[in-house]
Amino acid sequence: MAKLTVLPENTSYPLSASVSLLNTLLKNAHPIQHKCGGKAQCGTCRIRIIEGAGKLSPLSEIERRRLGEENLSAGLRLACQTYAFADVSIEIPKT
């Protein structure tokens, strides 16, 4: 089974391709900000992809608009809009 690893804690959780990274984190009681309930309206569930970017769902237009090119270039995604199909490592930036 694929796993989601959160750095620098090096905590891993099993993941499913049908469950967003946000919901995977919440299901495992891992702290992450989220205000809009996973609708990509607030942008608070930002994550930085450390490894496995090629194993993620494609970037949606709403995610592209919410994050902007500067954040996308820095490897950020919205956890609520991101699904992984294999092992992936992330970091949750401090806000």
N, C-alpha and C positions, 0 to 999 in steps of 0.2 A: 504494500500500500504506500502511496505517496505521502510525503510529510512536509509540513510547513515548519521551518526553523526560524525562530525569532532571535536576533542577535542584539546586543552582545550577551544576553542572558544564556544563549545556546539552548533554549527551550524548544522542544519539538512537539508537534501535534499531528495526528493523522488528518489528511484532507481528502475531500471528494471533489471531483471536477464539477459537480452540480451545486456546490456550496461556495459562496463568496469567501474570500479571505477574511473579511470582516466577521461574517457569521461563524467561521471556524474559530477565530480568536475569541469571540463572545461565548461560544459554546464551551470553550475551555477556560473561561473566566480569566482570560489574559486582558489586562487593561489596555484600552484604546479609546480615544475620544470618538464620539459619533453622536451627532445631534439630529440629523434629519431622518433617521431610520433606514438608511441605506438607499436613498433616492438620488444621490450625487448632487444634492442641492446646497450642502453646507461646506463640503471640502475638508471637514475636520478629521476624517479617517485616513489621512495621508500616510503612506508607507514608502520606504525606499527599498527598491529591489537590489539585493546584494548578489544573489546568484539565481539563475533560472529564468531570466527575463524572456527567453525564447520559448518557455513552457507555459506562458500565460495567455489568457484570452486577449483578443485584439483590443486595442485602445478604442473606446467609443467616442463619438463626437462630443457628447456631453462631458465626458471625462477630460477630453482635450481642452474644451472651453473653460472648465472649472479650474484646471491646473495651470494652463498657459505653457508656452514653449520653454520658458526658463526652468520651471519645475519638472517638466517632462525630460528635458536635457539632463537634469540632475538625477534622473532615475526614479522619480516619484510617480506613484499611482494612487488611486483611491481604492482602499481595501474593499469598499462596498461594491465596486464595479469590476473587481479583478478576481478571476477564477484561474486555478492552476491545474495543469494536466500531468504534472510530475513534481518531483522534489523542487522546492523553492526556498530561498533564504531571504529574509527581510529584516529591516530595522524600522522601528517606529520613531520618527524624529520627535524630539522634544518641542513642545509648542510654547 
